Amino acid sequence: MAMGHVVVAPDTFKGSLSAIEVASRIGAGLHRYRPDVDVAPVPIADGGEGTIDAVLAAGFTAQRVLVTGPTGEPLRASIAIRGRTAVVELAAASGLQRLPGRREAPMTAGSYGTGELVTAALDASCTTIVLGIGGSAGTDGGAGLVSALGARLLDGRGEPLPPGGAALAEARQLDLSRLDPRIGPATIVLASDVDNPLLGPQGAAAVYAPQKGASPAEVSRLEAGLLRLADVVAEATGTDLRTAPGAGAAGGVGLACLTLLGARRVPGIEVILDLVGFDRRLAGARLVVTGEGSLDEQSLRGKAPIGVARAAARLGVPAVAVAGRCTLSAAQLRAAGLRAAYPLSTLEPDPERCIRQADVLLERLAADRVGPDWLGGGP
């Protein structure tokens, strides 16, 4: 029987390798085992870090933009454009990895730079903007983003608020008279797998702010600020989406996008698979190899490997995963559409060495385990 091609579609191994590097190493390992195999690398993402890289690898064109970083410093970030569609990655301008020296700033980090990226997409005559919003550094409710687009969030004296979530408690008025008029006709797609509401125990402050360095007292202040923001937004627009799924995404950026930009929330992996033409790449494939750094319970909530596996299942192509570690049972893997999982920890039990040597271990895992199990006899 003729050998079909193998689609290698991993997400990033956070803190270790990009999705492009993971795909390259897996492909190299499969070729070591079977040199005649046709490997099609399709790096993917779920809306967070790596989203721009994924669509650039699929043929989008990068446009570099000078923007404001999460704590006010100037930096360069890219948007990706194909035709009238632009992809904007919040993490590229307002993400944790863009903090100077990686110093956390949970009370003052903001999303202004992401709004500048959206403006650049509009300036490029794009009418559809896909906004991936994972990995934010702050909890500003999207105040920075909409400020960059012309909105003004004012205190009791009519003065604009300073950046960051700490200032939101002083919000008293939202002036939308100068909001960029190009937003109205544009289609804004919110690519996110986060379904948290804005407030409460599952909200933006309670769940995510501690991951950004916020103390319990700071979490309380951020929660109070988001509550004030939600009230002001509702008063200005007549629409209250604070309890809507996804309003708490990216430190509350979801609320601003859903309410003020008219965004439609779509699971990030579904958006990215569509943009990279994943179904077309699957046609005639023998196998799909996906993966991420940690394959766990959180993965089951719509992370990239599960989206890939489900897409493969729809077309009858078997899918397996590689991962730094895997805590899912065989039954959970099967239910998610994965035939097997291959963790690097089976080759290197020490987590630190596993991270440092992920490139070598991935190639070895593909050559010694995945290839023999799924590609038949070797050369």
Secondary structure, DSSP 8 states (H G I E B T S, - for coil): ----EEEEEE--BTTTB-HHHHHHHHHHHHHHH-TT--EEE----SSSTTHHHHHHHTT-EEEEEEEE-TTS-EEEEEEEEETTEEEEEHHHHHBGGGSGGG---TTT---HHHHHHHHHHHHTT-SEEEEE--SBS---TTHHHHHHTT-EEE-TTS-B--SSGGGGGG--EEE-TTS-TTTTTSEEEEE------SSSTTSIIIIIGGGGT--HHHHHHHHHHHHHHHHHHHHHHS---TTSTTTTHHHHHHHHHHHHS--EEE-HHHHHHHHTTHHHHHTTEEEEEEEEEEESGGGGGT-HHHHHHHHHHHTT--EEEEEEEE---HHHHHHTT-SEEEEGGGT---HHHHHHTHHHHHHHHIIIIIHHHHS-S--
